Structure formats: C-alpha cells, structure tokens
C-alpha cells in the first residue's frame, strides 16, 4: 500500500461516510492500494452512529495520506462540499464509501486529464449487484469525443451525474454556489451542474471501467421521497438562475432539457419500483414542475425527434420520452414497461 504523504498533493479524493462500517475498509483499501503517490484521501464522517468513526481514526493513524473530517448528519451533499473545501490537490475526485476503485483509477485519470488539460474527465464504470457481486452492466466504456460546453451545449445531456467516475480541476469545484436548499435527491446532478457553470475547457472521456459502483436495493437512488423530490427541483431551479445570468441561451435550452430528462424521465422510472400508491399523480406533478421552472424543454431542439435520430443514444431516448409526454402517452408507456418487466422477470434497459 502507498505510504508516501505529501503536503503538496496533486489529487484529492473525497469520500463521504455514513454508517459505513461494513464497506469502508474495502473502499479505502482500494484507494490506498493505488500506485499514485501525491494523494490525499479526505473522509468526511457524516454523523455516523456505528463504528465508522473509530475505523476512520484507525486509518488516519496508519496512513498519513488519510484526512478525516466530521460533521453532524447532513447528507452526502454537505459531506462532499466539506471535503471540497478541505481539498488541497490540483484535481478533485470522489468515491462513495460502499464503492471500490479499480487498480490504476487515480493514475490513469490524472495522467489523462493533465495530459490534455481538460476541465473534467469521465471514466467508465461497472455496476455491481451488492448482494450477489455479479456484474450488472458496464457503463461509459465506449469512446466519445472530447468537447466544450461553449461549443456543444447539447452534450450536457450526455454527461452522467455520478461524482465518482470523474476527475475535476479543483478550480471548478472550489467556490461553487451554496444552495438555499441542500438536495438529497439529484444532489450529484446539482454538484455537476454547479461545477460546469465554471467550465469553458474540454470535457473528455476515458472509456475504461475504473470504478465498481455497488447497487443496493435500499439506496437513495432506488427510493422516492416526495418531499426530497420537491427540494431537488427547488435546488435545480436555483442553479438554473445562475446559468440564466451568465450562460448563453443555447446553454439554458440544454439545461432545461437536462432537467426534463432527470426530473421527469429518471424520477418516473424510479417511481416504478418505489411502491408509492399515487405514482400517477406524482408523475403529473413532476411534469407540471418542469413546465413551470424549466419551460424551454418543450421547445428545445435538443429534445426533438430529428435531433435525437441524428445523434442517437441518450439524445434519441430523451427525444422519445419528450414526444410521449407531449402527446400524453408517457405514463401509459411507462406502466406498460413496468408490466412487461414484471411479466418476463428481467430488467430491460430502456
């Protein structure tokens, strides 16, 4: 394991930790086992009530590159912001306390990002069923061209929001706006959008799975809390106001397309497995909220079928969903999808 500590780290990795006693060892061991030397690992204990704090203290005593910060339970959003504030590296990365970094994760990401001087680099990842250890899918492992949002605002739709398969220039994350509402849902998307508010450089892809993302059936991403959903929409609306103030009309159009894709489409798919009895009403409320706060989605060229057919991939999926909402068939197709999934007993990627 790496034992070299430097007061001048090149990379800071922020690890939010809440009641992580069962997983934090494998997470930190996967980071400490990396060959990259000029590294600091900032573990933010988010008011854990299990043995997480004691385990973090043990790692801190053994490995000088491990930094531990503590806060009252405030959620991953506040933990990541706290870690960002403490980070001293030129680049900042993230890893969740129940995930694992593949060997080479830090070195490959740093060397890739620094060699082309990109603002943000995105790597591939493997989705792993936490209960069985089986590979569910490999994501972002196909080559994609680099781009800048100034010249290609539509590609905002193409960036997955997860923080843990990315390396950011620290300047993008330092000094991000503090939001009036701390989001629990869509917190990762909110952080990404706030960081990209400051980006004029390249966003690039390293098509190699360098993270094992563990999928838990009871995780926040697989659940729905309507109160938290309202707060997430409020946070997104606040971020939009910053884009409106300092970004182009084309970027605002892309922002509203992203809001539609994540608030209406992604949240509606989550509702399928949430057990909420009034799912239909919640979906209607999501559409109404997006119409109110992100109105450009209805006329966005980036959600048109023509654009989707030309670009394919996520653009075509988002365009199809947009068209279904506009003609009133979205909920019908959504619940048909759920029925087919239950009938055949298999997950179907939409």
Protein Blocks (a to p, Z undefined) as FASTA:
>chain_A
ZZbdcfbdfbdcddddehkllmmmmmmmmmmmpmbfbbcdddddehiablmlmmmmmmmm
mmmkbccdddddebjklmmmmmmmmpmbfbdcdddfkbccdehklmmmmmmmmmnopabd
cdddddddfknopafbdchkaccddddfklmmmlmmmpcfbfklcccdfklmgopacdfb
dcfbhklmmmmmmmmmmpcbdcddddbdfbdcdddfkbmklpccfklmmmmmmmmmmmmm
mmmmmpcfklmmmmmmmmmmmmmmmmmmmmmmnopaklmmmmmmmmmmmmmmmmmlmmom
klcfklmmmngmjllmmmmmmmmmmnopmmmmmmmmmmmmmmnopacdZZ
